[in-house]
Amino acid sequence: GCLTLRIKDNRWIFRLFENLVNSRAKYGNVFDGDLGLFIHKDIFNQLGQFETVPFMEDILFSKKFQHIRNKRILPSPIWASSRKWSEQGFFKTFRQYTRAYCDLWMRSGQFQGT
């Protein structure tokens, strides 16, 4: 399961982004480290742990446990800094993350056909 993402910034664009990420977890079963991913050690080991990739190993791993029924998204917030977004600008950072996710999905085969 995971927690609910909150970003330490009062701008509306961050509320929109939080809703996007939290909805992706709730409806798409895509969990990432910013959500405070948690899983029982036995299940983690059964599913093969994290892959050795340069980044987004958490996203790849979340695909492995999509079939598990008792996942929970807790309403408790996990707070993330807006620093990386503020330094480069929200839209530039969002574009970089979106490209990386698309590249991961297209090249890995992990998200194709399932």
C-alpha positions, 0 to 999 in steps of 0.5 A, spaced: 500 500 500 501 507 500 500 513 503 496 519 500 501 524 497 501 532 499 506 537 497 509 542 501 507 548 497 500 552 497 500 553 489 494 550 486 498 546 481 501 542 486 494 540 489 492 538 482 498 534 481 497 531 488 490 529 485 493 526 479 498 522 483 493 519 488 488 517 483 494 514 479 495 509 485 487 508 487 485 507 480 491 505 476 495 501 481 501 505 480 505 506 486 511 510 487 516 512 492 513 519 493 507 515 496 511 512 501 510 505 498 509 499 503 509 492 502 510 485 507 517 483 506 515 476 504 510 478 498 516 483 496 521 477 496 516 473 492 515 478 487 522 479 486 524 485 489 526 491 486 529 491 479 536 494 478 535 499 473 537 507 474 531 510 476 523 508 477 524 501 480 518 503 484 514 504 478 516 497 475 515 494 482 508 496 482 506 493 476 508 486 479 503 487 485 497 489 481 494 482 482 494 483 490 487 485 492 488 487 499 492 493 497 491 500 501 491 507 500 491 510 507 489 517 508 494 519 512 499 524 508 506 523 506 509 530 505 514 531 499 518 538 498 516 542 492 524 544 492 525 540 485 519 543 482 521 550 484 528 550 482 526 548 475 519 550 474 513 546 475 512 545 467 519 543 465 519 538 471 512 535 470 514 534 462 521 531 464 517 526 469 512 525 463 517 523 458 521 518 463 514 515 465 512 514 457 519 512 456 519 506 461 512 504 459 514 503 452 521 500 453 520 496 458 514 491 456 512 491 463 506 495 462 504 492 455 499 487 454 496 487 461 
